Amino acid sequence: MPDVGIYHQPKLAHHVRQGVAWLSANGAGENTAALSYAASELRAAVERLAVHYWATLLDRKPEEQDLREIESFKRVKC
C-alpha cells in the first residue's frame, strides 16, 4: 500500500505528496489505477497552486465576480 493519506490536508504541497505516493505504487507502470490516481492528484496540485498564486497576485480578497471568472481552469492558466 502506498503512503497515501486518508484525509486531505490544507497545505499547498498536499496533492504533490499524494501524487508522488501514488507514483511510488505504480509498479513501473503495471498498476494503472495508481497512475490514474497520481495523475489526478498532480492535476489537483497544479490547479490549487495556480489559484493560490492568482489570489496572491490579485492582492486583495477575491470577490464573487473574480471567482466566477476563474471557474474554468483555462481562465487561470492564461
N, C-alpha and C positions, 0 to 999 in steps of 0.2 A: 504494500500500500504506500502511495506517495505521501510525503509530508505536507498534505493539503489541509488547511484549516477548515473547520466546520462552521465557522462564523465569519461574516465579513467584518473587516476592521476599517476604521476611519482613516488610517494612514495612507498617504499617496502611493506608497510602494506596495500596498497590499496585493493588488491584482498582478503586479510584476512577480512578486514572490509566489503567488498561486500558479501563475503560468509556468514559471521555472520548475516548480514542484511537479506539475503535470508532465512537463517535458522530460523530467528525470524518470518518469514512469512509462515512457512510450516504448521501451524495449527496442531501440534502434528502428523505430517506425512500425514495429509489428502491432503495437496496441493503438489502433487508430482512434479509439474512443478517447484515450489520453491525449492524443494530438489534437482532437477536436476541442477538448476542454482547455488545453493550453492555448489554442488559438482564440477561443472565446475570452479567456482571462486576459490575454495580452491585448486584444482589441479593447476590452473594457479599460485597461490601463492607459492606452493611448487616448481614448475618449475622455477619460477622467482628467488626465494631465492637460489635455487641450482646454477643457472647460475651466480647470483651475487657473491656468495661465491667462486665459481670456478674461476671467474675473479679476485677476491681478492687474492686467493691463487696462481694464476698464476704470480702475482707480476710484471706484465708488460702489456702493451696494447695488447689485443688479436689480433692475425693476422688471415688472411683469412683461413689458414690451420687449426688453432685452432677451428674456428667457424664451419668448415666442419666436424671436428671430433666430435663435440657435437650436430650435427643436430638431432640426436636421443637422447631423454632424458635418455635412457638406458646407454648411454656412460657417462653421467654426474653423475648418481647415484651410479656408481661403486666405 
